[in-house]
Amino acid sequence: MSRIVPGLAGRTLAIAALWLLAGTAAAQEVPARADADGVQHITIVGGSYFFRPAQIVARANQPLEITLSVEPGLIPHRFVLEGPDGQRLADRPLDTQEQTLRLTLPAGSYAFYCPNRLLLFQSHRQHGMAGVLQVQE
């Protein structure tokens, strides 16, 4: 016969609810913000198998500055941005020092991810270190 420790079920439910809310928040689209001269800006931070934000929306045919950084850690990461045709538009190692990409993109869906992997393990992308930049008219 098994016994449930008092309060354990409630704590488990609370942790599950927070986990679901965190997943929902991570999946929300974040719009690039435009400054007075029309340049759009977004900051992407990488870390242990994540990019934040992972869903970005920007306007087509207007300059977009993507500021990249990574949270401190031992595992090296990269930022790869692919066009709708799968062609690599950027491939940069990530560092705690920020770096900026400036692009002007046509409408389309652009995947970004970390392709790094350790020996026989799955790539960071397969672990969820990926996102999408939706460029819209």
N, CA, C and O atoms as CSV, one atom per row, in Angstrom:
chain,resi,resn,atom,element,x,y,z
A,1,MET,N,N,0.839,-1.179,0.000
A,1,MET,CA,C,0.000,0.000,0.000
A,1,MET,C,C,0.883,1.240,0.000
A,1,MET,O,O,1.796,1.350,0.818
A,2,SER,N,N,0.621,2.171,-0.906
A,2,SER,CA,C,1.437,3.378,-0.961
A,2,SER,C,C,0.743,4.512,-0.224
A,2,SER,O,O,-0.483,4.571,-0.139
A,3,ARG,N,N,1.552,5.394,0.297
A,3,ARG,CA,C,1.052,6.546,1.022
A,3,ARG,C,C,1.534,7.809,0.340
A,3,ARG,O,O,2.664,7.862,-0.147
A,4,ILE,N,N,0.698,8.813,0.301
A,4,ILE,CA,C,1.112,10.113,-0.233
A,4,ILE,C,C,1.506,10.978,0.947
A,4,ILE,O,O,0.752,11.112,1.911
A,5,VAL,N,N,2.686,11.561,0.866
A,5,VAL,CA,C,3.152,12.444,1.925
A,5,VAL,C,C,2.295,13.699,1.887
A,5,VAL,O,O,2.124,14.292,0.822
A,6,PRO,N,N,1.738,14.129,3.057
A,6,PRO,CA,C,0.891,15.318,3.080
A,6,PRO,C,C,1.605,16.514,2.440
A,6,PRO,O,O,2.764,16.795,2.744
A,7,GLY,N,N,0.910,17.191,1.574
A,7,GLY,CA,C,1.448,18.380,0.927
A,7,GLY,C,C,2.259,18.091,-0.328
A,7,GLY,O,O,2.479,18.989,-1.141
A,8,LEU,N,N,2.705,16.852,-0.496
A,8,LEU,CA,C,3.523,16.512,-1.659
A,8,LEU,C,C,2.729,16.653,-2.954
A,8,LEU,O,O,3.237,17.173,-3.947
A,9,ALA,N,N,1.489,16.192,-2.938
A,9,ALA,CA,C,0.654,16.300,-4.145
A,9,ALA,C,C,0.422,17.762,-4.511
A,9,ALA,O,O,0.475,18.118,-5.688
A,10,GLY,N,N,0.168,18.607,-3.527
A,10,GLY,CA,C,-0.042,20.036,-3.787
A,10,GLY,C,C,1.199,20.702,-4.350
A,10,GLY,O,O,1.116,21.507,-5.278
A,11,ARG,N,N,2.372,20.357,-3.775
A,11,ARG,CA,C,3.628,20.933,-4.279
A,11,ARG,C,C,3.909,20.454,-5.695
A,11,ARG,O,O,4.384,21.219,-6.534
A,12,THR,N,N,3.614,19.188,-5.956
A,12,THR,CA,C,3.829,18.639,-7.298
A,12,THR,C,C,2.943,19.352,-8.308
A,12,THR,O,O,3.399,19.686,-9.401
A,13,LEU,N,N,1.693,19.589,-7.960
A,13,LEU,CA,C,0.789,20.312,-8.860
A,13,LEU,C,C,1.260,21.740,-9.087
A,13,LEU,O,O,1.203,22.243,-10.209
A,14,ALA,N,N,1.725,22.395,-8.029
A,14,ALA,CA,C,2.205,23.771,-8.165
A,14,ALA,C,C,3.426,23.831,-9.086
A,14,ALA,O,O,3.528,24.722,-9.929
A,15,ILE,N,N,4.343,22.889,-8.924
A,15,ILE,CA,C,5.538,22.857,-9.772
A,15,ILE,C,C,5.140,22.594,-11.227
A,15,ILE,O,O,5.683,23.221,-12.136
A,16,ALA,N,N,4.204,21.678,-11.455
A,16,ALA,CA,C,3.738,21.375,-12.809
A,16,ALA,C,C,3.089,22.604,-13.439
A,16,ALA,O,O,3.303,22.878,-14.620
A,17,ALA,N,N,2.298,23.346,-12.663
A,17,ALA,CA,C,1.640,24.552,-13.185
A,17,ALA,C,C,2.668,25.608,-13.558
A,17,ALA,O,O,2.550,26.235,-14.611
A,18,LEU,N,N,3.676,25.817,-12.716
A,18,LEU,CA,C,4.732,26.788,-13.034
A,18,LEU,C,C,5.502,26.383,-14.276
A,18,LEU,O,O,5.848,27.230,-15.100
A,19,TRP,N,N,5.772,25.088,-14.414
A,19,TRP,CA,C,6.485,24.586,-15.587
A,19,TRP,C,C,5.681,24.866,-16.856
A,19,TRP,O,O,6.238,25.303,-17.863
A,20,LEU,N,N,4.369,24.612,-16.805
A,20,LEU,CA,C,3.516,24.871,-17.964
A,20,LEU,C,C,3.468,26.354,-18.296
A,20,LEU,O,O,3.528,26.726,-19.468
A,21,LEU,N,N,3.359,27.210,-17.277
A,21,LEU,CA,C,3.344,28.650,-17.508
A,21,LEU,C,C,4.661,29.120,-18.109
A,21,LEU,O,O,4.671,29.963,-19.006
A,22,ALA,N,N,5.769,28.581,-17.620
A,22,ALA,CA,C,7.076,28.953,-18.167
A,22,ALA,C,C,7.178,28.554,-19.622
A,22,ALA,O,O,7.712,29.317,-20.428
A,23,GLY,N,N,6.682,27.383,-19.982
A,23,GLY,CA,C,6.699,26.935,-21.371
A,23,GLY,C,C,5.844,27.810,-22.255
A,23,GLY,O,O,6.218,28.104,-23.390
A,24,THR,N,N,4.695,28.230,-21.746
A,24,THR,CA,C,3.807,29.111,-22.496
A,24,THR,C,C,4.456,30.458,-22.711
A,24,THR,O,O,4.386,31.010,-23.809
A,25,ALA,N,N,5.092,31.004,-21.673
A,25,ALA,CA,C,5.743,32.305,-21.791
A,25,ALA,C,C,6.888,32.246,-22.789
A,25,ALA,O,O,7.093,33.186,-23.558
A,26,ALA,N,N,7.636,31.147,-22.781
A,26,ALA,CA,C,8.772,31.015,-23.686
A,26,ALA,C,C,8.317,30.949,-25.135
A,26,ALA,O,O,9.066,31.343,-26.030
A,27,ALA,N,N,7.106,30.459,-25.389
A,27,ALA,CA,C,6.617,30.280,-26.747
A,27,ALA,C,C,5.951,31.543,-27.303
A,27,ALA,O,O,5.593,31.573,-28.480
A,28,GLN,N,N,5.781,32.566,-26.497
A,28,GLN,CA,C,5.129,33.781,-26.973
A,28,GLN,C,C,6.024,34.525,-27.959
A,28,GLN,O,O,7.245,34.569,-27.810
A,29,GLU,N,N,5.380,35.108,-28.973
A,29,GLU,CA,C,6.124,35.881,-29.963
A,29,GLU,C,C,6.514,37.230,-29.376
A,29,GLU,O,O,5.712,37.889,-28.715
A,30,VAL,N,N,7.749,37.630,-29.626
A,30,VAL,CA,C,8.256,38.915,-29.167
A,30,VAL,C,C,8.523,39.769,-30.397
A,30,VAL,O,O,9.319,39.386,-31.254
A,31,PRO,N,N,7.867,40.924,-30.496
A,31,PRO,CA,C,8.111,41.786,-31.659
A,31,PRO,C,C,9.418,42.551,-31.525
A,31,PRO,O,O,9.784,42.984,-30.432
A,32,ALA,N,N,10.118,42.716,-32.637
A,32,ALA,CA,C,11.291,43.586,-32.651
A,32,ALA,C,C,10.781,45.014,-32.472
A,32,ALA,O,O,9.742,45.381,-33.021
A,33,ARG,N,N,11.504,45.804,-31.713
A,33,ARG,CA,C,11.082,47.192,-31.500
A,33,ARG,C,C,11.839,48.087,-32.481
A,33,ARG,O,O,13.025,47.885,-32.740
A,34,ALA,N,N,11.136,49.070,-33.015
A,34,ALA,CA,C,11.742,49.976,-33.994
A,34,ALA,C,C,12.085,51.301,-33.321
A,34,ALA,O,O,11.317,51.811,-32.504
A,35,ASP,N,N,13.256,51.856,-33.675
A,35,ASP,CA,C,13.612,53.162,-33.136
A,35,ASP,C,C,13.142,54.251,-34.103
A,35,ASP,O,O,12.500,53.953,-35.110
A,36,ALA,N,N,13.456,55.486,-33.804
A,36,ALA,CA,C,12.962,56.628,-34.579
A,36,ALA,C,C,13.378,56.591,-36.051
A,36,ALA,O,O,12.644,57.069,-36.916
A,37,ASP,N,N,14.554,56.025,-36.337
A,37,ASP,CA,C,14.991,55.989,-37.741
A,37,ASP,C,C,14.566,54.711,-38.459
A,37,ASP,O,O,15.026,54.445,-39.569
A,38,GLY,N,N,13.686,53.911,-37.833
A,38,GLY,CA,C,13.120,52.741,-38.492
A,38,GLY,C,C,13.912,51.454,-38.356
A,38,GLY,O,O,13.505,50.418,-38.880
A,39,VAL,N,N,15.046,51.506,-37.654
A,39,VAL,CA,C,15.826,50.282,-37.445
A,39,VAL,C,C,15.154,49.463,-36.341
A,39,VAL,O,O,14.854,49.971,-35.261
A,40,GLN,N,N,14.928,48.190,-36.643
A,40,GLN,CA,C,14.324,47.290,-35.661
A,40,GLN,C,C,15.425,46.674,-34.807
A,40,GLN,O,O,16.541,46.445,-35.272
A,41,HIS,N,N,15.081,46.410,-33.534
A,41,HIS,CA,C,16.065,45.848,-32.605
A,41,HIS,C,C,15.456,44.678,-31.849
A,41,HIS,O,O,14.289,44.706,-31.457
A,42,ILE,N,N,16.275,43.649,-31.653
A,42,ILE,CA,C,15.885,42.521,-30.803
A,42,ILE,C,C,17.163,42.008,-30.141
A,42,ILE,O,O,18.233,42.011,-30.750
A,43,THR,N,N,17.040,41.574,-28.903
A,43,THR,CA,C,18.161,40.976,-28.178
A,43,THR,C,C,17.848,39.512,-27.948
A,43,THR,O,O,16.775,39.170,-27.449
A,44,ILE,N,N,18.784,38.646,-28.311
A,44,ILE,CA,C,18.627,37.209,-28.116
A,44,ILE,C,C,19.736,36.739,-27.176
A,44,ILE,O,O,20.918,36.987,-27.415
A,45,VAL,N,N,19.335,36.060,-26.107
A,45,VAL,CA,C,20.286,35.502,-25.147
A,45,VAL,C,C,20.222,33.985,-25.252
A,45,VAL,O,O,19.140,33.399,-25.238
A,46,GLY,N,N,21.376,33.358,-25.356
A,46,GLY,CA,C,21.463,31.906,-25.379
A,46,GLY,C,C,21.928,31.390,-24.037
A,46,GLY,O,O,22.523,32.125,-23.249
A,47,GLY,N,N,21.656,30.132,-23.780
A,47,GLY,CA,C,22.082,29.511,-22.527
A,47,GLY,C,C,22.025,28.009,-22.654
A,47,GLY,O,O,22.099,27.467,-23.757
A,48,SER,N,N,21.893,27.343,-21.541
A,48,SER,CA,C,21.862,25.882,-21.514
A,48,SER,C,C,20.631,25.356,-22.234
A,48,SER,O,O,19.577,25.155,-21.632
A,49,TYR,N,N,20.785,25.138,-23.522
A,49,TYR,CA,C,19.749,24.571,-24.386
A,49,TYR,C,C,18.539,25.469,-24.560
A,49,TYR,O,O,17.417,24.967,-24.633
A,50,PHE,N,N,18.727,26.780,-24.630
A,50,PHE,CA,C,17.616,27.690,-24.908
A,50,PHE,C,C,18.122,28.936,-25.613
A,50,PHE,O,O,19.294,29.298,-25.514
A,51,PHE,N,N,17.214,29.579,-26.324
A,51,PHE,CA,C,17.366,30.957,-26.784
A,51,PHE,C,C,16.177,31.703,-26.229
A,51,PHE,O,O,15.054,31.200,-26.240
A,52,ARG,N,N,16.427,32.913,-25.741
A,52,ARG,CA,C,15.346,33.740,-25.202
A,52,ARG,C,C,15.418,35.093,-25.862
A,52,ARG,O,O,16.439,35.766,-25.716
A,53,PRO,N,N,14.402,35.540,-26.583
A,53,PRO,CA,C,13.171,34.813,-26.904
A,53,PRO,C,C,13.418,33.810,-28.024
A,53,PRO,O,O,14.411,33.892,-28.747
A,54,ALA,N,N,12.494,32.865,-28.149
A,54,ALA,CA,C,12.607,31.830,-29.176
A,54,ALA,C,C,11.664,32.088,-30.347
A,54,ALA,O,O,11.794,31.458,-31.397
A,55,GLN,N,N,10.722,33.004,-30.178
A,55,GLN,CA,C,9.766,33.348,-31.240
A,55,GLN,C,C,9.799,34.863,-31.405
A,55,GLN,O,O,9.424,35.600,-30.494
A,56,ILE,N,N,10.251,35.327,-32.577
A,56,ILE,CA,C,10.422,36.754,-32.823
A,56,ILE,C,C,9.675,37.140,-34.087
A,56,ILE,O,O,9.633,36.378,-35.053
A,57,VAL,N,N,9.087,38.326,-34.073
A,57,VAL,CA,C,8.399,38.854,-35.248
A,57,VAL,C,C,9.040,40.191,-35.619
A,57,VAL,O,O,9.240,41.051,-34.761
A,58,ALA,N,N,9.360,40.359,-36.909
A,58,ALA,CA,C,9.944,41.605,-37.406
A,58,ALA,C,C,9.275,41.969,-38.727
A,58,ALA,O,O,8.589,41.151,-39.339
A,59,ARG,N,N,9.489,43.219,-39.157
A,59,ARG,CA,C,8.922,43.695,-40.415
A,59,ARG,C,C,9.915,43.453,-41.557
A,59,ARG,O,O,11.128,43.583,-41.393
A,60,ALA,N,N,9.365,43.103,-42.695
A,60,ALA,CA,C,10.170,42.808,-43.884
A,60,ALA,C,C,10.769,44.076,-44.471
A,60,ALA,O,O,10.203,45.164,-44.360
A,61,ASN,N,N,11.924,43.911,-45.097
A,61,ASN,CA,C,12.599,44.946,-45.877
A,61,ASN,C,C,12.942,46.199,-45.082
A,61,ASN,O,O,13.038,47.290,-45.645
A,62,GLN,N,N,13.126,46.044,-43.781
A,62,GLN,CA,C,13.583,47.132,-42.921
A,62,GLN,C,C,14.765,46.617,-42.115
A,62,GLN,O,O,14.780,45.451,-41.719
A,63,PRO,N,N,15.758,47.467,-41.866
A,63,PRO,CA,C,16.936,47.000,-41.133
A,63,PRO,C,C,16.561,46.398,-39.771
A,63,PRO,O,O,15.713,46.923,-39.049
A,64,LEU,N,N,17.215,45.293,-39.451
A,64,LEU,CA,C,16.999,44.594,-38.190
A,64,LEU,C,C,18.355,44.370,-37.545
A,64,LEU,O,O,19.244,43.768,-38.147
A,65,GLU,N,N,18.514,44.856,-36.318
A,65,GLU,CA,C,19.730,44.614,-35.555
A,65,GLU,C,C,19.426,43.571,-34.495
A,65,GLU,O,O,18.547,43.755,-33.653
A,66,ILE,N,N,20.167,42.473,-34.552
A,66,ILE,CA,C,20.027,41.386,-33.579
A,66,ILE,C,C,21.251,41.427,-32.681
A,66,ILE,O,O,22.376,41.219,-33.135
A,67,THR,N,N,21.022,41.699,-31.400
A,67,THR,CA,C,22.103,41.697,-30.418
A,67,THR,C,C,22.148,40.321,-29.781
A,67,THR,O,O,21.143,39.846,-29.252
A,68,LEU,N,N,23.313,39.676,-29.829
A,68,LEU,CA,C,23.489,38.309,-29.347
A,68,LEU,C,C,24.392,38.275,-28.122
A,68,LEU,O,O,25.385,39.000,-28.050
A,69,SER,N,N,24.042,37.437,-27.169
A,69,SER,CA,C,24.917,37.153,-26.033
A,69,SER,C,C,24.563,35.779,-25.494
A,69,SER,O,O,23.598,35.152,-25.933
A,70,VAL,N,N,25.354,35.323,-24.541
A,70,VAL,CA,C,25.121,34.015,-23.940
A,70,VAL,C,C,25.309,34.146,-22.437
A,70,VAL,O,O,26.145,34.919,-21.969
A,71,GLU,N,N,24.527,33.385,-21.692
A,71,GLU,CA,C,24.709,33.360,-20.248
A,71,GLU,C,C,26.016,32.640,-19.943
A,71,GLU,O,O,26.394,31.716,-20.662
A,72,PRO,N,N,26.712,33.054,-18.883
A,72,PRO,CA,C,27.973,32.391,-18.534
A,72,PRO,C,C,27.766,30.897,-18.294
A,72,PRO,O,O,26.760,30.483,-17.718
A,73,GLY,N,N,28.708,30.113,-18.734
A,73,GLY,CA,C,28.646,28.664,-18.562
A,73,GLY,C,C,29.868,28.011,-19.182
A,73,GLY,O,O,30.706,28.683,-19.783
A,74,LEU,N,N,29.963,26.727,-19.035
A,74,LEU,CA,C,31.119,25.994,-19.546
A,74,LEU,C,C,30.932,25.502,-20.973
A,74,LEU,O,O,31.911,25.264,-21.679
A,75,ILE,N,N,29.687,25.347,-21.403
A,75,ILE,CA,C,29.406,24.760,-22.708
A,75,ILE,C,C,29.392,25.864,-23.773
A,75,ILE,O,O,28.647,26.835,-23.638
A,76,PRO,N,N,30.203,25.730,-24.829
A,76,PRO,CA,C,30.195,26.737,-25.892
A,76,PRO,C,C,28.942,26.608,-26.769
A,76,PRO,O,O,28.450,25.509,-27.023
A,77,HIS,N,N,28.446,27.758,-27.219
A,77,HIS,CA,C,27.267,27.801,-28.076
A,77,HIS,C,C,27.548,28.674,-29.288
A,77,HIS,O,O,28.452,29.510,-29.282
A,78,ARG,N,N,26.749,28.460,-30.326
A,78,ARG,CA,C,26.800,29.285,-31.543
A,78,ARG,C,C,25.386,29.719,-31.899
A,78,ARG,O,O,24.400,29.146,-31.437
A,79,PHE,N,N,25.320,30.739,-32.724
A,79,PHE,CA,C,24.047,31.227,-33.256
A,79,PHE,C,C,24.110,31.088,-34.765
A,79,PHE,O,O,24.943,31.709,-35.425
A,80,VAL,N,N,23.222,30.267,-35.302
A,80,VAL,CA,C,23.104,30.104,-36.751
A,80,VAL,C,C,21.718,30.604,-37.148
A,80,VAL,O,O,20.718,30.232,-36.535
A,81,LEU,N,N,21.665,31.449,-38.179
A,81,LEU,CA,C,20.403,31.935,-38.733
A,81,LEU,C,C,20.318,31.434,-40.162
A,81,LEU,O,O,21.215,31.671,-40.972
A,82,GLU,N,N,19.218,30.730,-40.468
A,82,GLU,CA,C,19.008,30.203,-41.815
A,82,GLU,C,C,17.838,30.902,-42.480
A,82,GLU,O,O,16.836,31.217,-41.837
A,83,GLY,N,N,17.977,31.140,-43.775
A,83,GLY,CA,C,16.898,31.699,-44.557
A,83,GLY,C,C,15.832,30.654,-44.840
A,83,GLY,O,O,16.026,29.474,-44.548
A,84,PRO,N,N,14.699,31.079,-45.410
A,84,PRO,CA,C,13.624,30.139,-45.744
A,84,PRO,C,C,14.076,29.006,-46.662
A,84,PRO,O,O,13.480,27.928,-46.669
A,85,ASP,N,N,15.139,29.258,-47.441
A,85,ASP,CA,C,15.660,28.241,-48.352
A,85,ASP,C,C,16.709,27.336,-47.696
A,85,ASP,O,O,17.267,26.462,-48.359
A,86,GLY,N,N,16.981,27.538,-46.403
A,86,GLY,CA,C,17.952,26.727,-45.682
A,86,GLY,C,C,19.385,27.243,-45.764
A,86,GLY,O,O,20.287,26.664,-45.158
A,87,GLN,N,N,19.602,28.331,-46.513
A,87,GLN,CA,C,20.944,28.902,-46.637
A,87,GLN,C,C,21.317,29.624,-45.338
A,87,GLN,O,O,20.508,30.360,-44.773
A,88,ARG,N,N,22.551,29.405,-44.872
A,88,ARG,CA,C,23.014,30.076,-43.648
A,88,ARG,C,C,23.294,31.549,-43.932
A,88,ARG,O,O,24.080,31.892,-44.815
A,89,LEU,N,N,22.633,32.405,-43.163
A,89,LEU,CA,C,22.833,33.847,-43.286
A,89,LEU,C,C,23.803,34.358,-42.234
A,89,LEU,O,O,24.439,35.395,-42.421
A,90,ALA,N,N,23.918,33.630,-41.125
A,90,ALA,CA,C,24.840,33.993,-40.045
A,90,ALA,C,C,25.251,32.726,-39.319
A,90,ALA,O,O,24.467,31.785,-39.190
A,91,ASP,N,N,26.488,32.712,-38.848
A,91,ASP,CA,C,27.007,31.611,-38.034
A,91,ASP,C,C,28.064,32.219,-37.131
A,91,ASP,O,O,29.200,32.437,-37.551
A,92,ARG,N,N,27.686,32.493,-35.883
A,92,ARG,CA,C,28.568,33.188,-34.948
A,92,ARG,C,C,28.737,32.422,-33.650
A,92,ARG,O,O,27.756,31.919,-33.102
A,93,PRO,N,N,29.968,32.321,-33.141
A,93,PRO,CA,C,30.127,31.780,-31.792
A,93,PRO,C,C,29.563,32.793,-30.796
A,93,PRO,O,O,29.735,33.999,-30.973
A,94,LEU,N,N,28.897,32.312,-29.759
A,94,LEU,CA,C,28.333,33.209,-28.750
A,94,LEU,C,C,29.318,33.415,-27.618
A,94,LEU,O,O,30.030,32.493,-27.222
A,95,ASP,N,N,29.353,34.630,-27.103
A,95,ASP,CA,C,30.232,34.991,-26.008
A,95,ASP,C,C,29.431,35.868,-25.047
A,95,ASP,O,O,28.397,36.426,-25.415
A,96,THR,N,N,29.918,35.981,-23.819
A,96,THR,CA,C,29.215,36.835,-22.860
A,96,THR,C,C,29.293,38.296,-23.289
A,96,THR,O,O,28.468,39.106,-22.867
A,97,GLN,N,N,30.270,38.644,-24.121
A,97,GLN,CA,C,30.330,39.991,-24.685
A,97,GLN,C,C,29.345,40.069,-25.844
A,97,GLN,O,O,29.377,39.234,-26.748
A,98,GLU,N,N,28.477,41.065,-25.816
A,98,GLU,CA,C,27.451,41.187,-26.860
A,98,GLU,C,C,28.075,41.436,-28.225
A,98,GLU,O,O,29.138,42.046,-28.342
A,99,GLN,N,N,27.389,40.949,-29.252
A,99,GLN,CA,C,27.742,41.238,-30.634
A,99,GLN,C,C,26.447,41.517,-31.384
A,99,GLN,O,O,25.380,41.058,-30.977
A,100,THR,N,N,26.537,42.258,-32.463
A,100,THR,CA,C,25.339,42.671,-33.184
A,100,THR,C,C,25.431,42.277,-34.649
A,100,THR,O,O,26.445,42.493,-35.313
A,101,LEU,N,N,24.335,41.690,-35.135
A,101,LEU,CA,C,24.162,41.413,-36.564
A,101,LEU,C,C,23.200,42.458,-37.107
A,101,LEU,O,O,22.233,42.814,-36.433
A,102,ARG,N,N,23.447,42.951,-38.301
A,102,ARG,CA,C,22.504,43.879,-38.944
A,102,ARG,C,C,22.124,43.281,-40.280
A,102,ARG,O,O,22.976,43.034,-41.133
A,103,LEU,N,N,20.815,43.049,-40.454
A,103,LEU,CA,C,20.291,42.405,-41.656
A,103,LEU,C,C,19.056,43.152,-42.139
A,103,LEU,O,O,18.361,43.799,-41.356
A,104,THR,N,N,18.797,43.057,-43.419
A,104,THR,CA,C,17.528,43.501,-43.995
A,104,THR,C,C,16.986,42.286,-44.731
A,104,THR,O,O,17.585,41.810,-45.696
A,105,LEU,N,N,15.842,41.788,-44.264
A,105,LEU,CA,C,15.333,40.502,-44.747
A,105,LEU,C,C,13.978,40.632,-45.435
A,105,LEU,O,O,13.140,41.427,-45.012
A,106,PRO,N,N,13.763,39.856,-46.490
A,106,PRO,CA,C,12.424,39.783,-47.082
A,106,PRO,C,C,11.517,38.936,-46.179
A,106,PRO,O,O,11.985,38.255,-45.267
A,107,ALA,N,N,10.233,38.995,-46.452
A,107,ALA,CA,C,9.271,38.210,-45.671
A,107,ALA,C,C,9.612,36.729,-45.749
A,107,ALA,O,O,10.050,36.230,-46.785
A,108,GLY,N,N,9.406,36.043,-44.643
A,108,GLY,CA,C,9.664,34.609,-44.590
A,108,GLY,C,C,9.888,34.148,-43.165
A,108,GLY,O,O,9.865,34.935,-42.218
A,109,SER,N,N,10.102,32.864,-43.042
A,109,SER,CA,C,10.345,32.243,-41.746
A,109,SER,C,C,11.820,31.841,-41.678
A,109,SER,O,O,12.294,31.064,-42.507
A,110,TYR,N,N,12.541,32.369,-40.690
A,110,TYR,CA,C,13.970,32.172,-40.556
A,110,TYR,C,C,14.252,31.385,-39.273
A,110,TYR,O,O,13.938,31.849,-38.176
A,111,ALA,N,N,14.834,30.215,-39.411
A,111,ALA,CA,C,15.180,29.391,-38.252
A,111,ALA,C,C,16.505,29.876,-37.673
A,111,ALA,O,O,17.423,30.238,-38.409
A,112,PHE,N,N,16.590,29.879,-36.344
A,112,PHE,CA,C,17.884,30.091,-35.703
A,112,PHE,C,C,18.077,29.004,-34.657
A,112,PHE,O,O,17.117,28.519,-34.058
A,113,TYR,N,N,19.346,28.626,-34.446
A,113,TYR,CA,C,19.627,27.493,-33.578
A,113,TYR,C,C,21.111,27.428,-33.243
A,113,TYR,O,O,21.926,28.146,-33.822
A,114,CYS,N,N,21.448,26.554,-32.296
A,114,CYS,CA,C,22.836,26.235,-31.969
A,114,CYS,C,C,23.114,24.832,-32.503
A,114,CYS,O,O,22.468,23.877,-32.071
A,115,PRO,N,N,24.056,24.685,-33.426
A,115,PRO,CA,C,24.350,23.371,-34.001
A,115,PRO,C,C,25.367,22.552,-33.200
A,115,PRO,O,O,25.639,21.402,-33.544
A,116,ASN,N,N,25.930,23.133,-32.137
A,116,ASN,CA,C,26.986,22.436,-31.397
A,116,ASN,C,C,26.487,21.119,-30.833
A,116,ASN,O,O,25.303,20.948,-30.544
A,117,ARG,N,N,27.428,20.188,-30.685
A,117,ARG,CA,C,27.124,18.887,-30.086
A,117,ARG,C,C,28.408,18.343,-29.473
A,117,ARG,O,O,29.511,18.732,-29.857
A,118,LEU,N,N,28.249,17.456,-28.536
A,118,LEU,CA,C,29.381,16.831,-27.874
A,118,LEU,C,C,29.414,15.362,-28.255
A,118,LEU,O,O,28.507,14.601,-27.918
A,119,LEU,N,N,30.450,14.977,-28.948
A,119,LEU,CA,C,30.672,13.586,-29.359
A,119,LEU,C,C,29.412,12.917,-29.909
A,119,LEU,O,O,28.908,13.335,-30.952
A,120,LEU,N,N,28.896,11.898,-29.240
A,120,LEU,CA,C,27.754,11.128,-29.746
A,120,LEU,C,C,26.405,11.626,-29.231
A,120,LEU,O,O,25.374,11.008,-29.497
A,121,PHE,N,N,26.406,12.739,-28.497
A,121,PHE,CA,C,25.163,13.273,-27.952
A,121,PHE,C,C,24.394,14.049,-29.013
A,121,PHE,O,O,24.938,14.394,-30.063
A,122,GLN,N,N,23.132,14.317,-28.729
A,122,GLN,CA,C,22.315,15.123,-29.636
A,122,GLN,C,C,22.859,16.546,-29.695
A,122,GLN,O,O,23.533,17.007,-28.773
A,123,SER,N,N,22.556,17.233,-30.792
A,123,SER,CA,C,22.982,18.627,-30.918
A,123,SER,C,C,22.170,19.489,-29.958
A,123,SER,O,O,21.112,19.084,-29.476
A,124,HIS,N,N,22.681,20.667,-29.696
A,124,HIS,CA,C,21.962,21.602,-28.834
A,124,HIS,C,C,20.598,21.943,-29.446
A,124,HIS,O,O,19.618,22.145,-28.729
A,125,ARG,N,N,20.553,22.002,-30.770
A,125,ARG,CA,C,19.286,22.261,-31.463
A,125,ARG,C,C,18.265,21.172,-31.130
A,125,ARG,O,O,17.100,21.469,-30.867
A,126,GLN,N,N,18.698,19.927,-31.143
A,126,GLN,CA,C,17.801,18.816,-30.829
A,126,GLN,C,C,17.351,18.843,-29.369
A,126,GLN,O,O,16.316,18.271,-29.026
A,127,HIS,N,N,18.121,19.501,-28.518
A,127,HIS,CA,C,17.756,19.661,-27.105
A,127,HIS,C,C,16.841,20.868,-26.901
A,127,HIS,O,O,16.435,21.139,-25.771
A,128,GLY,N,N,16.511,21.591,-27.959
A,128,GLY,CA,C,15.585,22.711,-27.847
A,128,GLY,C,C,16.208,24.082,-27.977
A,128,GLY,O,O,15.514,25.084,-27.803
A,129,MET,N,N,17.498,24.163,-28.279
A,129,MET,CA,C,18.150,25.461,-28.428
A,129,MET,C,C,17.935,25.943,-29.862
A,129,MET,O,O,18.829,25.902,-30.706
A,130,ALA,N,N,16.698,26.403,-30.094
A,130,ALA,CA,C,16.287,26.821,-31.436
A,130,ALA,C,C,15.137,27.798,-31.327
A,130,ALA,O,O,14.466,27.879,-30.298
A,131,GLY,N,N,14.920,28.535,-32.394
A,131,GLY,CA,C,13.815,29.480,-32.432
A,131,GLY,C,C,13.476,29.843,-33.864
A,131,GLY,O,O,14.059,29.320,-34.814
A,132,VAL,N,N,12.517,30.752,-33.999
A,132,VAL,CA,C,12.059,31.181,-35.318
A,132,VAL,C,C,11.912,32.709,-35.337
A,132,VAL,O,O,11.341,33.308,-34.426
A,133,LEU,N,N,12.436,33.306,-36.384
A,133,LEU,CA,C,12.255,34.726,-36.663
A,133,LEU,C,C,11.255,34.812,-37.803
A,133,LEU,O,O,11.564,34.432,-38.932
A,134,GLN,N,N,10.065,35.306,-37.517
A,134,GLN,CA,C,9.033,35.493,-38.549
A,134,GLN,C,C,9.145,36.926,-39.070
A,134,GLN,O,O,8.930,37.881,-38.323
A,135,VAL,N,N,9.480,37.071,-40.345
A,135,VAL,CA,C,9.573,38.381,-40.956
A,135,VAL,C,C,8.325,38.556,-41.822
A,135,VAL,O,O,8.082,37.799,-42.762
A,136,GLN,N,N,7.547,39.575,-41.475
A,136,GLN,CA,C,6.238,39.782,-42.112
A,136,GLN,C,C,6.171,41.102,-42.836
A,136,GLN,O,O,6.834,42.071,-42.466
A,137,GLU,N,N,5.349,41.125,-43.889
A,137,GLU,CA,C,5.109,42.352,-44.650
A,137,GLU,C,C,4.438,43.394,-43.785
A,137,GLU,O,O,4.156,44.497,-44.254
